[in-house]
Amino acid sequence: MKKRIPDSSHTFPLSPAVPTQWKKSAHLRKVFAVLEQALARSEQGGMLLILDEDMIVSLALMGIEHLLHQNPHQHLLWLVKRHQKAVCLKAWEQAQAWGDGSPLRDRFTMTPLPQKASEAQVCIAAVTDIQLAVDITPRHPFFLTLDAVLCSEVLDHPGPALTHMLEIFCSLEKRVIGLGATILEDVDASLFPRIIDTKSQTT
Protein backbone atom coordinates (compact mmCIF):
# COMPACT_ATOMS: atom_id res chain seq x y z
CA MET A 1 0.00 0.00 0.00
CA LYS A 2 1.34 3.38 -0.98
CA LYS A 3 2.13 5.58 2.00
CA ARG A 4 0.42 8.94 2.19
CA ILE A 5 2.78 11.90 1.96
CA PRO A 6 1.84 14.34 4.73
CA ASP A 7 1.40 18.04 4.22
CA SER A 8 4.56 19.97 5.16
CA SER A 9 3.12 23.44 5.60
CA HIS A 10 2.98 23.67 9.37
CA THR A 11 4.93 23.22 12.57
CA PHE A 12 3.94 20.16 14.55
CA PRO A 13 2.18 20.26 17.91
CA LEU A 14 3.28 17.91 20.68
CA SER A 15 3.28 14.29 19.56
CA PRO A 16 0.65 11.99 21.15
CA ALA A 17 3.40 9.34 21.13
CA VAL A 18 5.18 11.10 23.97
CA PRO A 19 4.97 9.24 27.31
CA THR A 20 2.15 10.43 29.56
CA GLN A 21 4.49 12.02 32.09
CA TRP A 22 5.82 14.37 29.38
CA LYS A 23 2.59 15.31 27.61
CA LYS A 24 2.07 18.50 29.57
CA SER A 25 5.75 19.22 30.03
CA ALA A 26 6.84 22.69 28.97
CA HIS A 27 10.40 21.33 29.13
CA LEU A 28 9.67 18.72 26.45
CA ARG A 29 8.13 21.36 24.22
CA LYS A 30 11.28 23.46 24.55
CA VAL A 31 13.53 20.48 23.82
CA PHE A 32 11.53 19.61 20.72
CA ALA A 33 11.79 23.22 19.57
CA VAL A 34 15.59 22.90 19.82
CA LEU A 35 15.49 19.61 17.89
CA GLU A 36 13.19 21.03 15.23
CA GLN A 37 15.44 24.05 14.75
CA ALA A 38 18.52 21.83 14.50
CA LEU A 39 16.86 19.51 11.97
CA ALA A 40 15.84 22.48 9.84
CA ARG A 41 19.51 23.04 9.03
CA SER A 42 20.62 21.47 5.78
CA GLU A 43 24.24 20.63 6.61
CA GLN A 44 25.46 17.05 6.76
CA GLY A 45 27.71 15.53 9.42
CA GLY A 46 27.34 14.76 13.11
CA MET A 47 25.29 16.58 15.70
CA LEU A 48 24.68 15.51 19.30
CA LEU A 49 21.73 16.56 21.43
CA ILE A 50 22.13 16.16 25.19
CA LEU A 51 18.76 15.58 26.85
CA ASP A 52 17.07 13.74 29.70
CA GLU A 53 17.30 9.95 29.41
CA ASP A 54 13.52 9.52 29.66
CA MET A 55 13.01 11.70 26.60
CA ILE A 56 15.34 9.96 24.15
CA VAL A 57 12.85 7.51 22.59
CA SER A 58 10.16 10.16 22.26
CA LEU A 59 12.58 12.66 20.70
CA ALA A 60 13.87 10.01 18.28
CA LEU A 61 10.31 9.38 17.08
CA MET A 62 9.74 13.12 16.77
CA GLY A 63 12.93 13.50 14.77
CA ILE A 64 12.04 10.64 12.44
CA GLU A 65 8.61 12.04 11.70
CA HIS A 66 10.00 15.54 11.25
CA LEU A 67 12.64 14.39 8.75
CA LEU A 68 10.15 12.30 6.77
CA HIS A 69 7.67 15.14 6.92
CA GLN A 70 10.29 17.32 5.20
CA ASN A 71 11.16 14.64 2.64
CA PRO A 72 9.19 11.36 2.64
CA HIS A 73 11.56 9.83 0.08
CA GLN A 74 14.42 9.50 2.58
CA HIS A 75 15.72 6.30 4.15
CA LEU A 76 16.44 6.73 7.87
CA LEU A 77 18.21 4.54 10.41
CA TRP A 78 17.27 4.62 14.07
CA LEU A 79 20.32 3.03 15.71
CA VAL A 80 19.21 1.72 19.10
CA LYS A 81 20.68 -0.11 22.08
CA ARG A 82 20.44 -3.87 21.59
CA HIS A 83 18.63 -4.52 24.86
CA GLN A 84 16.15 -1.73 24.12
CA LYS A 85 15.29 -2.69 20.55
CA ALA A 86 12.03 -4.40 21.53
CA VAL A 87 11.00 -1.31 23.51
CA CYS A 88 11.80 0.96 20.55
CA LEU A 89 9.88 -1.27 18.13
CA LYS A 90 6.88 -1.21 20.46
CA ALA A 91 7.15 2.57 20.74
CA TRP A 92 7.09 2.79 16.93
CA GLU A 93 4.00 0.58 16.73
CA GLN A 94 2.20 2.74 19.29
CA ALA A 95 3.38 6.14 18.03
CA GLN A 96 0.85 8.53 16.50
CA ALA A 97 1.32 11.23 13.87
CA TRP A 98 1.31 14.79 15.13
CA GLY A 99 -1.21 16.16 12.67
CA ASP A 100 -4.13 13.74 12.78
CA GLY A 101 -3.16 11.14 15.38
CA SER A 102 -2.92 8.34 12.82
CA PRO A 103 -0.42 5.56 13.61
CA LEU A 104 3.09 6.20 12.32
CA ARG A 105 3.20 2.58 11.18
CA ASP A 106 0.41 3.40 8.72
CA ARG A 107 2.07 6.58 7.50
CA PHE A 108 5.65 5.40 7.03
CA THR A 109 7.20 2.03 6.21
CA MET A 110 9.57 0.44 8.76
CA THR A 111 11.82 -2.59 8.88
CA PRO A 112 13.89 -4.04 11.76
CA LEU A 113 16.18 -5.73 9.21
CA PRO A 114 19.27 -3.81 8.00
CA GLN A 115 19.36 -5.82 4.77
CA LYS A 116 15.88 -4.44 3.96
CA ALA A 117 16.73 -0.79 4.72
CA SER A 118 16.45 0.25 1.08
CA GLU A 119 12.86 -1.03 0.98
CA ALA A 120 11.55 1.08 3.87
CA GLN A 121 11.57 4.67 5.04
CA VAL A 122 12.75 3.71 8.53
CA CYS A 123 15.08 0.96 9.73
CA ILE A 124 15.21 0.32 13.48
CA ALA A 125 18.29 -1.74 14.29
CA ALA A 126 21.09 -2.31 16.77
CA VAL A 127 24.81 -2.44 16.00
CA THR A 128 24.82 -6.24 16.27
CA ASP A 129 21.95 -6.50 13.76
CA ILE A 130 23.97 -4.53 11.24
CA GLN A 131 27.16 -6.51 11.90
CA LEU A 132 25.33 -9.79 11.21
CA ALA A 133 23.48 -8.56 8.13
CA VAL A 134 25.88 -6.44 6.07
CA ASP A 135 29.56 -5.88 5.36
CA ILE A 136 30.81 -2.91 7.36
CA THR A 137 32.42 -1.04 4.49
CA PRO A 138 31.70 2.46 3.13
CA ARG A 139 30.69 1.10 -0.28
CA HIS A 140 28.08 -1.35 0.98
CA PRO A 141 24.55 -0.47 -0.26
CA PHE A 142 23.30 -0.30 3.34
CA PHE A 143 25.49 2.71 4.13
CA LEU A 144 25.00 4.30 0.72
CA THR A 145 21.21 3.99 0.82
CA LEU A 146 20.63 5.73 4.13
CA ASP A 147 20.14 9.49 4.17
CA ALA A 148 20.27 10.12 7.91
CA VAL A 149 20.94 8.32 11.19
CA LEU A 150 19.38 8.95 14.59
CA CYS A 151 21.60 7.25 17.13
CA SER A 152 20.34 6.51 20.63
CA GLU A 153 22.97 3.78 21.12
CA VAL A 154 25.46 3.90 24.00
CA LEU A 155 27.27 7.15 23.26
CA ASP A 156 29.07 7.89 26.53
CA HIS A 157 31.41 4.88 26.15
CA PRO A 158 30.89 3.56 22.59
CA GLY A 159 32.52 0.38 21.41
CA PRO A 160 34.72 0.13 18.32
CA ALA A 161 31.91 -1.27 16.14
CA LEU A 162 29.60 1.70 16.79
CA THR A 163 32.46 4.16 16.37
CA HIS A 164 33.42 2.58 13.04
CA MET A 165 29.85 2.77 11.74
CA LEU A 166 29.53 6.41 12.74
CA GLU A 167 32.86 7.13 11.04
CA ILE A 168 31.53 5.55 7.84
CA PHE A 169 28.33 7.59 7.90
CA CYS A 170 30.29 10.79 8.52
CA SER A 171 32.79 9.99 5.76
CA LEU A 172 29.85 9.58 3.38
CA GLU A 173 28.56 12.98 4.52
CA LYS A 174 25.34 11.52 5.90
CA ARG A 175 23.42 13.42 8.55
CA VAL A 176 24.12 11.82 11.94
CA ILE A 177 22.08 12.90 14.95
CA GLY A 178 23.08 11.55 18.33
CA LEU A 179 20.67 11.57 21.26
CA GLY A 180 22.33 11.10 24.63
CA ALA A 181 22.03 11.95 28.29
CA THR A 182 25.69 12.86 28.89
CA ILE A 183 28.48 14.71 27.13
CA LEU A 184 30.70 12.34 25.18
CA GLU A 185 34.18 11.65 26.51
CA ASP A 186 35.39 8.67 24.48
CA VAL A 187 34.19 9.64 21.00
CA ASP A 188 36.33 11.41 18.43
CA ALA A 189 35.15 15.02 18.32
CA SER A 190 35.09 14.85 14.53
CA LEU A 191 32.07 12.53 14.72
CA PHE A 192 29.97 15.10 16.56
CA PRO A 193 31.47 18.52 15.86
CA ARG A 194 28.23 20.15 16.92
CA ILE A 195 26.91 19.53 20.45
CA ILE A 196 23.67 21.05 21.69
CA ASP A 197 23.04 20.74 25.42
CA THR A 198 19.25 21.03 25.64
CA LYS A 199 19.44 20.68 29.41
CA SER A 200 21.17 24.05 29.68
CA GLN A 201 19.21 25.68 26.86
CA THR A 202 15.79 24.81 28.26
CA THR A 203 16.26 25.47 31.96
C-alpha positions in Angstrom: 0.0 0.0 0.0 1.3 3.4 -1.0 2.1 5.6 2.0 0.4 8.9 2.2 2.8 11.9 2.0 1.8 14.3 4.7 1.4 18.0 4.2 4.6 20.0 5.2 3.1 23.4 5.6 3.0 23.7 9.4 4.9 23.2 12.6 3.9 20.2 14.6 2.2 20.3 17.9 3.3 17.9 20.7 3.3 14.3 19.6 0.7 12.0 21.2 3.4 9.3 21.1 5.2 11.1 24.0 5.0 9.2 27.3 2.1 10.4 29.6 4.5 12.0 32.1 5.8 14.4 29.4 2.6 15.3 27.6 2.1 18.5 29.6 5.7 19.2 30.0 6.8 22.7 29.0 10.4 21.3 29.1 9.7 18.7 26.4 8.1 21.4 24.2 11.3 23.5 24.6 13.5 20.5 23.8 11.5 19.6 20.7 11.8 23.2 19.6 15.6 22.9 19.8 15.5 19.6 17.9 13.2 21.0 15.2 15.4 24.1 14.8 18.5 21.8 14.5 16.9 19.5 12.0 15.8 22.5 9.8 19.5 23.0 9.0 20.6 21.5 5.8 24.2 20.6 6.6 25.5 17.1 6.8 27.7 15.5 9.4 27.3 14.8 13.1 25.3 16.6 15.7 24.7 15.5 19.3 21.7 16.6 21.4 22.1 16.2 25.2 18.8 15.6 26.9 17.1 13.7 29.7 17.3 9.9 29.4 13.5 9.5 29.7 13.0 11.7 26.6 15.3 10.0 24.1 12.9 7.5 22.6 10.2 10.2 22.3 12.6 12.7 20.7 13.9 10.0 18.3 10.3 9.4 17.1 9.7 13.1 16.8 12.9 13.5 14.8 12.0 10.6 12.4 8.6 12.0 11.7 10.0 15.5 11.3 12.6 14.4 8.7 10.2 12.3 6.8 7.7 15.1 6.9 10.3 17.3 5.2 11.2 14.6 2.6 9.2 11.4 2.6 11.6 9.8 0.1 14.4 9.5 2.6 15.7 6.3 4.2 16.4 6.7 7.9 18.2 4.5 10.4 17.3 4.6 14.1 20.3 3.0 15.7 19.2 1.7 19.1 20.7 -0.1 22.1 20.4 -3.9 21.6 18.6 -4.5 24.9 16.2 -1.7 24.1 15.3 -2.7 20.5 12.0 -4.4 21.5 11.0 -1.3 23.5 11.8 1.0 20.6 9.9 -1.3 18.1 6.9 -1.2 20.5 7.1 2.6 20.7 7.1 2.8 16.9 4.0 0.6 16.7 2.2 2.7 19.3 3.4 6.1 18.0 0.9 8.5 16.5 1.3 11.2 13.9 1.3 14.8 15.1 -1.2 16.2 12.7 -4.1 13.7 12.8 -3.2 11.1 15.4 -2.9 8.3 12.8 -0.4 5.6 13.6 3.1 6.2 12.3 3.2 2.6 11.2 0.4 3.4 8.7 2.1 6.6 7.5 5.6 5.4 7.0 7.2 2.0 6.2 9.6 0.4 8.8 11.8 -2.6 8.9 13.9 -4.0 11.8 16.2 -5.7 9.2 19.3 -3.8 8.0 19.4 -5.8 4.8 15.9 -4.4 4.0 16.7 -0.8 4.7 16.5 0.3 1.1 12.9 -1.0 1.0 11.5 1.1 3.9 11.6 4.7 5.0 12.7 3.7 8.5 15.1 1.0 9.7 15.2 0.3 13.5 18.3 -1.7 14.3 21.1 -2.3 16.8 24.8 -2.4 16.0 24.8 -6.2 16.3 21.9 -6.5 13.8 24.0 -4.5 11.2 27.2 -6.5 11.9 25.3 -9.8 11.2 23.5 -8.6 8.1 25.9 -6.4 6.1 29.6 -5.9 5.4 30.8 -2.9 7.4 32.4 -1.0 4.5 31.7 2.5 3.1 30.7 1.1 -0.3 28.1 -1.3 1.0 24.6 -0.5 -0.3 23.3 -0.3 3.3 25.5 2.7 4.1 25.0 4.3 0.7 21.2 4.0 0.8 20.6 5.7 4.1 20.1 9.5 4.2 20.3 10.1 7.9 20.9 8.3 11.2 19.4 9.0 14.6 21.6 7.2 17.1 20.3 6.5 20.6 23.0 3.8 21.1 25.5 3.9 24.0 27.3 7.2 23.3 29.1 7.9 26.5 31.4 4.9 26.2 30.9 3.6 22.6 32.5 0.4 21.4 34.7 0.1 18.3 31.9 -1.3 16.1 29.6 1.7 16.8 32.5 4.2 16.4 33.4 2.6 13.0 29.9 2.8 11.7 29.5 6.4 12.7 32.9 7.1 11.0 31.5 5.6 7.8 28.3 7.6 7.9 30.3 10.8 8.5 32.8 10.0 5.8 29.9 9.6 3.4 28.6 13.0 4.5 25.3 11.5 5.9 23.4 13.4 8.6 24.1 11.8 11.9 22.1 12.9 15.0 23.1 11.5 18.3 20.7 11.6 21.3 22.3 11.1 24.6 22.0 11.9 28.3 25.7 12.9 28.9 28.5 14.7 27.1 30.7 12.3 25.2 34.2 11.6 26.5 35.4 8.7 24.5 34.2 9.6 21.0 36.3 11.4 18.4 35.2 15.0 18.3 35.1 14.8 14.5 32.1 12.5 14.7 30.0 15.1 16.6 31.5 18.5 15.9 28.2 20.2 16.9 26.9 19.5 20.4 23.7 21.1 21.7 23.0 20.7 25.4 19.3 21.0 25.6 19.4 20.7 29.4 21.2 24.0 29.7 19.2 25.7 26.9 15.8 24.8 28.3 16.3 25.5 32.0 
